[in-house]
Amino acid sequence: RQTDRVSVTVRAASVRDRKEAIRRVRACCAGRTGDIGGGLRVSILTAGLGPSLNGPGDSFEQTQDFKVSFDALA
């Protein structure tokens, strides 16, 4: 069994757009289990929300972390 931490960074034009994008990322990723994308017995859990930052060009950034466990091929 192998576990990795995966971070998704969102950059948006407004705080509202950033929050909506993070919500959608969580909705499509968090809590998934099974054989996913060629991986066997995959489990995806949320692992924290990063700080809200001001990005380049007056953008708004934030990361959503996930803990991804899977059975690696021997």
FENFENFEN-V994952 format. One record per residue. PHI is phi as a letter, one per 20 degrees, with the letter a starting at -180 (* if undefined). OMEGA is omega in degrees with one decimal (999 if undefined). BURIAL is + if it has 24 or more other C-alpha atoms within 12 Angstrom, else -. Layout:
# FENFENFEN-V994952
phi=PHI omega=OMEGA burial=BURIAL
phi=PHI omega=OMEGA burial=BURIAL
This chain:
# FENFENFEN-V994952
phi=* omega=179.4 burial=-
phi=c omega=177.9 burial=-
phi=c omega=177.0 burial=-
phi=c omega=174.9 burial=-
phi=d omega=-179.2 burial=-
phi=c omega=-179.0 burial=-
phi=d omega=176.2 burial=+
phi=d omega=179.5 burial=+
phi=d omega=178.9 burial=+
phi=d omega=173.2 burial=+
phi=c omega=-175.0 burial=+
phi=c omega=-178.2 burial=+
phi=f omega=-179.9 burial=-
phi=b omega=176.9 burial=-
phi=f omega=179.3 burial=-
phi=g omega=178.4 burial=-
phi=f omega=178.7 burial=-
phi=f omega=179.9 burial=+
phi=f omega=179.1 burial=+
phi=f omega=179.3 burial=-
phi=f omega=177.5 burial=+
phi=f omega=178.8 burial=+
phi=g omega=-179.4 burial=-
phi=f omega=177.0 burial=-
phi=f omega=178.0 burial=+
phi=f omega=-177.3 burial=+
phi=f omega=-176.3 burial=-
phi=e omega=-175.4 burial=-
phi=d omega=-171.0 burial=+
phi=f omega=175.8 burial=+
phi=n omega=179.9 burial=-
phi=f omega=175.7 burial=-
phi=b omega=176.8 burial=-
phi=o omega=177.6 burial=-
phi=e omega=-173.1 burial=-
phi=c omega=174.4 burial=-
phi=l omega=-179.5 burial=-
phi=n omega=176.9 burial=-
phi=e omega=-178.3 burial=-
phi=d omega=177.4 burial=-
phi=l omega=-178.7 burial=-
phi=e omega=174.9 burial=+
phi=c omega=-179.0 burial=+
phi=c omega=179.3 burial=+
phi=c omega=174.5 burial=+
phi=f omega=-176.7 burial=+
phi=c omega=175.8 burial=-
phi=o omega=179.2 burial=-
phi=d omega=179.6 burial=+
phi=f omega=-179.2 burial=-
phi=f omega=175.0 burial=-
phi=e omega=-175.4 burial=-
phi=c omega=169.5 burial=-
phi=e omega=-177.9 burial=-
phi=e omega=179.4 burial=-
phi=f omega=176.4 burial=-
phi=m omega=179.6 burial=-
phi=l omega=177.3 burial=-
phi=e omega=-178.2 burial=-
phi=c omega=-175.3 burial=+
phi=c omega=173.2 burial=+
phi=a omega=177.5 burial=+
phi=d omega=172.1 burial=+
phi=d omega=179.7 burial=+
phi=e omega=176.8 burial=+
phi=c omega=172.7 burial=+
phi=d omega=-176.1 burial=+
phi=d omega=177.3 burial=+
phi=d omega=-179.3 burial=+
phi=a omega=175.5 burial=+
phi=e omega=179.3 burial=-
phi=e omega=177.0 burial=-
phi=f omega=-178.4 burial=-
phi=f omega=999 burial=-
